[in-house]
């Protein structure tokens, strides 16, 4: 049981009324403020994203095969089932 009275619990409607000068979260009716990340954190995050993306994009590249005909028409060849 929580020690905070029910009338002090924050709701989504309360969240919408908060100013946009900070990052807020409401968890279990409790309001938390989260500081913005520092510049070093943002640089590290960007660097990691760049490194990981160079690996991940290879995993999601669709298999593609071209025939001489598809190169001439500019469209991939498709067989009708």
RAQUI-V248173 format. One record per residue. N is the residue number from 1. RES is the residue in one small letter. OMEGA is omega in whole degrees, -180 to 180 (none if undefined). NEAR is the number of other C-alpha atoms within 8 Angstrom. D_LAST is the distance of its C-alpha to the last C-alpha in Angstrom with 2 decimals. Layout:
# RAQUI-V248173
<<N;RES;OMEGA;NEAR;D_LAST> <N;RES;OMEGA;NEAR;D_LAST>>
This chain:
# RAQUI-V248173
<<1;x;-178;2;62.67> <2;x;178;4;62.83> <3;x;180;4;66.20> <4;x;178;6;64.96> <5;x;-177;7;65.72> <6;x;-178;5;62.75> <7;x;177;4;63.90> <8;x;178;6;63.42> <9;x;180;10;59.76> <10;x;179;10;57.49> <11;x;177;8;54.48> <12;x;178;7;51.48> <13;x;176;6;53.53> <14;x;180;8;56.28> <15;x;-179;11;53.83> <16;x;-179;6;52.80> <17;x;-178;6;56.50> <18;x;177;6;57.12> <19;x;-176;5;57.76> <20;x;-179;5;55.12> <21;x;-180;4;57.62> <22;x;175;9;56.54> <23;x;-178;9;53.63> <24;x;172;9;54.03> <25;x;173;9;52.43> <26;x;-179;12;53.26> <27;x;-179;7;52.81> <28;x;179;5;54.10> <29;x;178;8;56.10> <30;x;-179;8;57.86> <31;x;177;9;57.73> <32;x;172;8;57.17> <33;x;-178;8;57.44> <34;x;179;8;55.55> <35;x;176;6;56.90> <36;x;179;6;54.72> <37;x;177;6;53.66> <38;x;-178;6;56.05> <39;x;-180;6;55.14> <40;x;179;6;54.96> <41;x;-179;8;52.48> <42;x;179;9;50.25> <43;x;178;8;50.47> <44;x;179;8;49.61> <45;x;179;8;46.67> <46;x;180;8;45.35> <47;x;178;8;45.85> <48;x;178;8;44.06> <49;x;180;8;41.13> <50;x;-180;8;40.91> <51;x;-178;8;41.12> <52;x;-179;8;38.59> <53;x;-180;8;36.09> <54;x;176;8;36.17> <55;x;-174;8;35.02> <56;x;-177;8;32.64> <57;x;176;8;30.65> <58;x;-180;7;29.62> <59;x;-175;6;28.23> <60;x;178;6;25.96> <61;x;-178;6;24.74> <62;x;176;4;20.93> <63;x;-178;4;19.62> <64;x;173;4;18.85> <65;x;-179;4;18.15> <66;x;172;8;18.75> <67;x;180;8;18.41> <68;x;-180;6;21.09> <69;x;-178;7;18.97> <70;x;177;11;18.11> <71;x;180;10;21.84> <72;x;-177;6;22.84> <73;x;-178;6;20.85> <74;x;178;6;21.48> <75;x;175;6;17.92> <76;x;179;8;15.60> <77;x;-179;8;12.87> <78;x;177;4;9.32> <79;x;177;4;6.34> <80;x;-179;3;3.78> <81;x;none;2;0.00>>
